Amino acid sequence: MSLLEQAGLAALRRVEPERAHRLALLALRAGLAPAPGLLSSDRLRTRVAGLPLPNPVGLAAGFDKNAEALLGLSRAGFGFVEVGAATPRPQPGNPRPRLFRLAEDSGVINRFGFNNDGMEAIAARLARRPRDMVLGLNLGANKDSADRAADFATVLRHCAEHLDFATVNVSSPNTERLRDLQGRDALAALLGGVIEARDALPRRISVFLKIAPDLDGQGLRDVAEVALAARVDAIVATNTTLAREGLRSAAASQAGGLSGRPLFDRSTRVLAHLSGLTKGAVPLIGVGGIETAEHAFQKIRAGASAVQLYTALAYGGISLVRDIVEGLDKRLAAEGFASVEEAVGTGRDDWA
């Protein structure tokens, strides 16, 4: 990390968290953030859900909710980028404050509640996307929608022409009763509608499903069976957690979803369990608590074909992307793997 980035991060930590996040996005838009460009190698290049990735390290949804910093993100070293969540109509989300640093735990709690500019504004920005990036959109539902399941297909139809993939997000804990859509019958109906909308598009894009880390064993089995039956292209495991074990930070009691280092073990165990349930029939994307190349490697060993990060950027800066990508390349080489694919699932039993 450069001295300039260190100074910038130190300054941002003295600012209210949501305002600091906004300033970080503005820095990316202005070209003030590190921009290593394409990071790849023969070992790192991979294909997930039909998408050719220069490397398997992606940006998770939520960092750039409104697709405002696409150029900066496309130059930051990610193998793929997911923006959003987007809902049909703009909505302000939950009252502020709604983002809390847990510095002692290297974590964050948020209760944003799908605050975003709505699909029309976001689609206009997606239309100006850099063409040399792999780009996806996290699909959400309006809080006051009469038919939340239909909202996902609505956003997909409106934005699909600008996307490489779209993620159905039924796992955010910050929209009341949204996680109820992870139940077997509700999820089957929702995914059926989204896949039907996707299949009617003039160009096929990949559809992912993002799940919560708080599902019990039966809930996880139900999700796996429904996802396989619906033929989603990948499952993203996992979103934030409502659990609060072992936290030291003063903000630990705040309501919302917990992300960052405290989520790593929980989300990786869910990932490994899901890998066992799906038996390679659908690619998995590992998310939750990744701060280092070793974390990314362990997610891959647990069953992930690719990984995503977000919270660690608040503590390690955008240069962390390069550190993780290059470190993962070296870690794979040290273990004798000629490709990412060779390593997928090799340590599943260690985590399951």
C-alpha positions as CSV (number, residue, x, y, z in Angstrom):
1,M,0.0,0.0,0.0
2,S,1.4,3.4,-0.9
3,L,1.8,6.2,1.6
4,L,-0.9,8.2,-0.2
5,E,-3.4,5.3,0.2
6,Q,-2.4,4.9,3.8
7,A,-3.1,8.6,4.4
8,G,-6.4,8.4,2.6
9,L,-7.6,5.4,4.6
10,A,-6.5,7.1,7.9
11,A,-8.5,10.2,6.9
12,L,-11.6,8.2,5.9
13,R,-11.6,6.4,9.3
14,R,-12.1,9.7,11.0
15,V,-15.3,10.3,8.9
16,E,-18.8,8.9,9.6
17,P,-18.8,5.5,7.9
18,E,-21.4,6.0,5.2
19,R,-19.9,9.4,4.3
20,A,-16.5,7.7,4.1
21,H,-17.9,5.1,1.8
22,R,-19.2,7.8,-0.5
23,L,-15.9,9.6,-0.5
24,A,-14.2,6.3,-1.5
25,L,-16.5,5.9,-4.5
26,L,-15.8,9.5,-5.5
27,A,-12.1,8.8,-5.4
28,L,-12.6,5.8,-7.7
29,R,-14.6,7.9,-10.1
30,A,-12.0,10.6,-10.1
31,G,-9.2,8.2,-10.8
32,L,-7.5,8.8,-7.5
33,A,-7.4,5.1,-6.4
34,P,-4.8,2.6,-7.3
35,A,-5.4,1.1,-10.8
36,P,-3.2,-1.8,-11.6
37,G,-5.5,-2.8,-14.5
38,L,-5.8,-6.4,-15.7
39,L,-4.3,-8.9,-13.3
40,S,-4.1,-12.4,-14.7
41,S,-1.9,-15.4,-15.4
42,D,-2.3,-18.8,-17.0
43,R,-2.9,-20.2,-13.5
44,L,-5.5,-17.6,-12.5
45,R,-7.6,-17.5,-15.7
46,T,-10.8,-19.4,-15.2
47,R,-14.3,-19.8,-16.4
48,V,-17.3,-19.7,-14.1
49,A,-20.9,-20.1,-15.2
50,G,-19.9,-19.6,-18.8
51,L,-18.0,-16.4,-18.0
52,P,-14.3,-16.1,-18.8
53,L,-12.6,-14.4,-15.9
54,P,-9.0,-13.1,-15.9
55,N,-8.8,-14.0,-12.2
56,P,-11.3,-15.5,-9.7
57,V,-11.3,-12.5,-7.3
58,G,-14.5,-10.4,-7.6
59,L,-16.1,-7.4,-6.0
60,A,-19.2,-8.2,-4.0
61,A,-22.5,-6.3,-4.4
62,G,-23.1,-3.3,-2.1
63,F,-19.8,-1.5,-2.6
64,D,-21.1,0.4,-5.7
65,K,-24.9,0.2,-5.2
66,N,-25.7,2.6,-8.1
67,A,-23.0,1.7,-10.7
68,E,-21.3,5.0,-10.3
69,A,-17.7,4.0,-10.4
70,L,-17.5,1.3,-13.1
71,L,-14.4,2.7,-14.9
72,G,-12.4,2.9,-11.7
73,L,-13.5,-0.6,-10.6
74,S,-12.7,-2.0,-14.0
75,R,-9.1,-0.9,-13.5
76,A,-8.7,-2.0,-9.9
77,G,-7.7,-5.6,-10.6
78,F,-10.9,-7.5,-10.0
79,G,-11.7,-10.5,-12.2
80,F,-15.4,-9.5,-12.1
81,V,-17.5,-6.8,-10.5
82,E,-21.0,-7.0,-9.1
83,V,-23.0,-3.7,-8.4
84,G,-26.3,-3.1,-6.8
85,A,-28.7,-4.2,-5.4
86,A,-31.1,-2.5,-7.7
87,T,-34.9,-2.3,-7.2
88,P,-37.6,-1.3,-9.7
89,R,-38.2,2.0,-8.1
90,P,-35.8,4.2,-6.2
91,Q,-35.9,3.9,-2.4
92,P,-34.0,5.7,0.4
93,G,-33.5,2.6,2.5
94,N,-33.5,2.6,6.3
95,P,-32.9,5.6,8.5
96,R,-29.3,6.7,9.2
97,P,-27.1,5.9,10.9
98,R,-27.1,2.5,9.2
99,L,-23.4,1.6,8.7
100,F,-21.1,0.8,11.7
101,R,-17.4,0.0,11.8
102,L,-16.3,-2.8,14.1
103,A,-12.6,-1.9,14.0
104,E,-11.6,-4.2,16.8
105,D,-13.1,-7.1,14.9
106,S,-12.3,-6.0,11.4
107,G,-16.0,-6.1,10.6
108,V,-18.9,-4.0,9.6
109,I,-22.6,-4.0,10.4
110,N,-25.0,-2.5,7.9
111,R,-28.7,-2.1,7.8
112,F,-29.0,-0.1,4.5
113,G,-32.2,-1.7,3.3
114,F,-31.6,-1.7,-0.4
115,N,-31.1,2.1,-0.7
116,N,-30.6,2.7,-4.4
117,D,-31.4,5.0,-7.3
118,G,-33.8,2.5,-9.0
119,M,-33.4,0.4,-12.1
120,E,-33.8,3.2,-14.7
121,A,-31.0,5.4,-13.3
122,I,-28.8,2.4,-12.8
123,A,-29.4,1.0,-16.3
124,A,-28.4,4.3,-17.8
125,R,-25.0,4.0,-16.0
126,L,-24.6,0.4,-16.9
127,A,-25.1,1.3,-20.6
128,R,-21.8,3.3,-20.3
129,R,-19.9,0.4,-18.8
130,P,-16.3,-0.4,-19.9
131,R,-16.6,-3.4,-22.3
132,D,-13.4,-5.1,-21.0
133,M,-14.9,-6.0,-17.6
134,V,-17.1,-8.8,-16.4
135,L,-20.1,-7.1,-14.9
136,G,-23.1,-8.2,-12.9
137,L,-26.0,-6.7,-11.1
138,N,-27.5,-7.7,-7.8
139,L,-31.3,-7.8,-8.1
140,G,-33.5,-6.6,-5.2
141,A,-37.1,-5.9,-4.4
142,N,-38.8,-2.7,-3.2
143,K,-39.7,-2.8,0.5
144,D,-43.3,-1.7,-0.2
145,S,-43.8,-3.9,-3.3
146,A,-47.1,-5.8,-3.7
147,D,-45.2,-8.6,-5.4
148,R,-41.5,-8.8,-4.3
149,A,-40.9,-12.0,-6.3
150,A,-41.9,-10.2,-9.5
151,D,-39.5,-7.3,-8.8
152,F,-36.5,-9.4,-9.5
153,A,-37.6,-10.3,-13.0
154,T,-38.6,-6.7,-13.6
155,V,-35.1,-5.4,-12.8
156,L,-33.5,-8.2,-14.8
157,R,-35.6,-7.4,-18.0
158,H,-34.8,-3.7,-17.7
159,C,-31.0,-4.0,-17.2
160,A,-30.0,-7.3,-18.8
161,E,-28.7,-5.9,-22.1
162,H,-25.8,-4.3,-20.2
163,L,-24.9,-7.2,-18.0
164,D,-22.9,-10.4,-18.1
165,F,-24.7,-11.9,-15.0
166,A,-27.4,-11.0,-12.5
167,T,-27.7,-12.2,-8.9
168,V,-31.0,-12.9,-7.2
169,N,-30.6,-11.5,-3.7
170,V,-33.1,-13.1,-1.2
171,S,-30.6,-13.1,1.6
172,S,-30.3,-9.5,2.8
173,P,-31.4,-9.3,6.5
174,N,-32.3,-5.6,6.2
175,T,-35.6,-5.8,4.3
176,E,-38.3,-7.2,6.4
177,R,-39.4,-10.8,5.5
178,L,-37.1,-10.8,2.4
179,R,-35.3,-13.9,3.7
180,D,-38.7,-15.7,3.7
181,L,-38.2,-16.0,0.0
182,Q,-35.5,-18.6,0.6
183,G,-38.2,-21.1,1.6
184,R,-38.5,-24.0,-0.8
185,D,-41.9,-23.1,-2.4
186,A,-41.3,-19.3,-2.5
187,L,-37.8,-19.7,-3.8
188,A,-38.9,-22.1,-6.6
189,A,-41.6,-19.7,-7.8
190,L,-39.3,-16.7,-7.6
191,L,-36.4,-18.4,-9.5
192,G,-38.9,-19.8,-12.0
193,G,-40.0,-16.3,-12.8
194,V,-36.5,-14.9,-13.1
195,I,-35.3,-17.8,-15.3
196,E,-38.3,-17.4,-17.5
197,A,-37.6,-13.7,-17.9
198,R,-33.9,-14.5,-18.7
199,D,-34.8,-17.1,-21.3
200,A,-37.0,-14.6,-23.1
201,L,-34.1,-12.1,-23.5
202,P,-32.4,-11.7,-26.9
203,R,-29.0,-12.5,-25.3
204,R,-28.5,-15.1,-22.6
205,I,-26.9,-13.9,-19.3
206,S,-26.0,-16.0,-16.3
207,V,-28.3,-16.0,-13.3
208,F,-26.8,-16.4,-9.8
209,L,-28.5,-17.0,-6.4
210,K,-27.2,-15.4,-3.2
211,I,-28.0,-17.1,0.0
212,A,-27.7,-16.3,3.7
213,P,-25.1,-17.9,6.1
214,D,-27.8,-18.4,8.8
215,L,-29.7,-21.3,7.1
216,D,-30.0,-24.5,9.1
217,G,-29.1,-27.8,7.5
218,Q,-32.6,-28.5,6.1
219,G,-32.8,-24.9,4.8
220,L,-29.5,-25.3,3.0
221,R,-30.6,-28.6,1.5
222,D,-33.9,-27.0,0.3
223,V,-32.0,-24.1,-1.3
224,A,-29.6,-26.5,-3.0
225,E,-32.3,-28.7,-4.4
226,V,-34.4,-25.7,-5.6
227,A,-31.4,-24.0,-7.2
228,L,-30.4,-27.1,-9.0
229,A,-33.9,-27.7,-10.2
230,A,-34.2,-24.1,-11.5
231,R,-30.8,-24.5,-13.2
232,V,-29.3,-21.3,-11.8
233,D,-25.8,-20.7,-13.2
234,A,-24.1,-20.3,-9.8
235,I,-24.8,-19.9,-6.1
236,V,-23.2,-17.1,-4.1
237,A,-22.4,-18.1,-0.5
238,T,-22.9,-16.0,1.5
239,N,-24.5,-12.7,2.4
240,T,-24.1,-11.1,5.8
241,T,-25.1,-12.8,9.1
242,L,-27.3,-11.9,12.0
243,A,-25.0,-13.8,14.4
244,R,-22.9,-11.9,16.9
245,E,-20.6,-14.4,18.6
246,G,-17.3,-13.3,20.0
247,L,-17.4,-9.6,19.0
248,R,-15.5,-7.0,20.9
249,S,-16.5,-3.7,19.3
250,A,-18.8,-1.2,20.9
251,A,-21.1,-1.3,17.9
252,A,-21.6,-5.1,18.0
253,S,-25.1,-4.8,19.3
254,Q,-26.4,-2.7,16.4
255,A,-29.1,-4.3,14.3
256,G,-28.2,-5.4,10.7
257,G,-26.0,-7.8,8.8
258,L,-22.5,-8.5,10.0
259,S,-19.7,-8.8,7.4
260,G,-15.9,-8.9,7.5
261,R,-13.5,-11.1,9.4
262,P,-16.1,-12.5,11.9
263,L,-18.1,-14.0,9.0
264,F,-15.2,-15.9,7.5
265,D,-15.5,-19.2,9.3
266,R,-19.3,-19.3,9.3
267,S,-19.6,-18.5,5.6
268,T,-16.8,-20.9,4.6
269,R,-18.5,-23.8,6.5
270,V,-21.8,-23.1,4.7
271,L,-19.9,-23.0,1.4
272,A,-18.3,-26.4,2.1
273,H,-21.6,-27.9,3.1
274,L,-23.2,-26.5,0.0
275,S,-20.4,-27.9,-2.1
276,G,-21.1,-31.3,-0.7
277,L,-24.8,-31.0,-1.4
278,T,-24.4,-29.8,-5.0
279,K,-21.5,-32.2,-5.9
280,G,-20.1,-29.9,-8.5
281,A,-23.4,-29.6,-10.4
282,V,-23.3,-25.8,-10.1
283,P,-20.4,-23.4,-9.5
284,L,-20.2,-21.7,-6.1
285,I,-18.8,-18.2,-5.4
286,G,-17.4,-17.8,-1.9
287,V,-18.0,-14.6,-0.1
288,G,-17.5,-13.5,3.5
289,G,-14.5,-12.3,5.5
290,I,-11.9,-12.5,2.8
291,E,-8.9,-10.3,3.8
292,T,-5.9,-12.2,2.4
293,A,-4.8,-14.4,-0.4
294,E,-4.9,-17.3,2.1
295,H,-8.6,-16.6,2.8
296,A,-9.3,-16.7,-0.9
297,F,-7.4,-19.9,-1.2
298,Q,-9.3,-21.5,1.6
299,K,-12.6,-20.5,0.1
300,I,-11.5,-22.2,-3.2
301,R,-10.4,-25.3,-1.2
302,A,-13.8,-25.3,0.5
303,G,-15.6,-25.5,-2.9
304,A,-15.6,-22.0,-4.5
305,S,-14.8,-21.6,-8.2
306,A,-14.4,-17.8,-7.6
307,V,-14.6,-15.5,-4.6
308,Q,-15.8,-11.9,-3.8
309,L,-14.8,-9.4,-1.2
310,Y,-16.0,-6.0,0.0
311,T,-15.6,-5.2,3.7
312,A,-11.9,-5.8,3.8
313,L,-11.5,-2.9,1.4
314,A,-12.6,-0.5,4.1
315,Y,-9.6,-1.6,6.2
316,G,-7.0,-2.6,3.5
317,G,-7.8,-0.2,0.7
318,I,-8.3,-0.9,-3.0
319,S,-4.7,-2.0,-3.3
320,L,-5.7,-5.1,-1.3
321,V,-7.2,-6.5,-4.6
322,R,-3.8,-6.7,-6.2
323,D,-2.2,-8.2,-3.0
324,I,-4.9,-11.0,-2.9
325,V,-4.8,-11.8,-6.6
326,E,-1.0,-12.0,-6.8
327,G,-0.8,-13.8,-3.5
328,L,-3.4,-16.3,-4.6
329,D,-1.4,-17.0,-7.8
330,K,1.7,-17.7,-5.6
331,R,-0.3,-19.9,-3.2
332,L,-1.7,-22.0,-5.9
333,A,1.7,-22.5,-7.4
334,A,3.2,-23.4,-4.1
335,E,0.6,-26.2,-3.7
336,G,1.3,-27.5,-7.1
337,F,-2.0,-26.4,-8.8
338,A,-1.7,-25.4,-12.4
339,S,-5.1,-23.8,-12.4
340,V,-7.9,-22.5,-10.1
341,E,-10.1,-25.4,-11.2
342,E,-7.6,-28.0,-9.9
343,A,-7.9,-26.5,-6.4
344,V,-11.7,-26.2,-6.1
345,G,-13.0,-28.4,-3.3
346,T,-9.7,-30.0,-2.4
347,G,-10.2,-29.0,1.2
348,R,-13.9,-29.3,1.5
349,D,-13.8,-31.9,4.2
350,D,-11.6,-29.7,6.3
351,W,-14.4,-27.1,6.4
352,A,-17.5,-29.3,6.2
